[in-house]
Amino acid sequence: MKSNYLNSTEAAARLGVSRQTLYAYVSRGLLHAEPGASQRESRYFAADVERVAAQRARGRKPKEVAKAALDWGAPVLESAITLIEGGRLFYRGVDALGLADHASLEEVAAGLWQCDRQTAFGARTAGPPPVLRALFRHYGEQRAEEVLLPLFAVASDDTSTAIWQQAAQRLAHGCGDLVRILAACLLRTSPESAPVHEQCARAWGVGRSGAELIRMALVLCADHELNASSFTGRCVASTNASLRAVVIGGLAGLSGGRHGATTGRVEALWDELGTREVEKKMRARLARGDDLPGFGHSLYPDGDPRATYLLSRILPRHPQWAAMIDAGVALTGQKPSVDLALVAVRRHLRLPVGAAFGLFALGRSLGWIAHGLEQREQQHLIRPRAVYTGPRPDDGEVEPVRSGDRRRPNSRQGRQNGLAQGDLPATFFKPR
């Protein structure tokens, strides 16, 4: 089985450098070394070594640099919202773990949005649209992954967070409403002014300690820099769409199995493993080419601090879960991610299946809105270019279109090839 770590000799060989240069990479912060089997030997996370090797191979080729930037690569835009550095997470310079100790979701939102908490989350009087109750009945007990987006799209509106909304207080209140409406859609209730973690605890029937654990989870999910859903939200915001549209875009991005819906994959893994012969079942999964969802995070080779924080409050009560996680770490060399921790929270509190994704989405809505607000200040459309890799047109096939000429490009050539206008060559339908 392929190891997730390389020793010094293997790492130097993969990079094509001497061991002295390898150690220089460590001192410059390009690589992280961990203690190896002996005091004189270090080991290196294989994914980190591959990242540095890819950077060396690309050199200064602009196309390759741009391509790599989209895959855990170089920063592509400026943001003052979240910092991930040295295995730690900060919201506007404040340690997220410290905030999880005491702050409410509303307080974190006010910090991320840079507004007054009471203005954003003051008393609201508007109830949900009547159709929402009908939709609650229509979707029945379907999981949050499946229903949050359509419910939120119907329950919310653009007015208070539209690009033309210049009243700061109205905008802040509109942002708070978006979060409350999303909470109502998750809990199948009416929007209300109580703190969101208390709403969750009441709807799901958990006590004070459970409410505190929910609060911590929501705070730790509030933002995570330029993840796929937040980048989607920024693209939406750059078009001058409403912040409601930004949240809808974020929900769409979060719903994929490589992002927020990883919680659903973790739930399935947990059910598959059960309580007996857990390590044997894990080995069988890995042997047939399946992964262990919920283990490992590219930004945290030493472990996701959000997961460590939440699991430390749960695992002492569940030694079998701790043994399962230990087995996964031993086999893969990768520690739990926040996705696994959210599922552990869900199971520990006996919340409805899908609540792990719901907590992720509800917490992350703060970050989507923050990114939307920040992107509005950039005053430019996010519009990267693609490197075209399809078939090239023949020389002379595309005719220039003169001003006022309504003929289609290539119309003459199409008639010569026996194609009517609007027809497509057979190669256009070639399976990809």
Secondary structure, 3 states (H helix, E strand, C coil): CCCCEEEHHHHHHHHCCCHHHHHHHHHCCCCCEEECCCCCCEEEEHHHHHHHHHHHHHCCCHHHHHHHHCCCCCCCCCCCCEEEECCEEEECCEEHHHHHHHCCHHHHHHHHHCCCHHHHHCCCCCCCCHHHHHHHHHHCCCCHHHHHHHHHHHHCCCHHHCCCCCCHHHHHHHHHHHHHHHHHHHHCCCCCCCCHHHHHHHHHCCCHHHHHHHHHHHHHCCCCCCCHHHHHHHHHHHCCCCHHHHHHHHHHHHCCCCCCCHHHHHHHHHHHHCCCCHHHHHHHHHHCCCCCCCECCCCCCCCCHHHHHHHCCCHHHCHHHHHHHHHHHHHHCCCECHHHHHHHHHHHHCCCCCHHHHHHHHHHHHHHHHHHHHHHCCCCCCCCCCCCCCCCCCCCCCCCCCCCCCCCCCHHHHHHCCCCCCCCCHHHHCCC
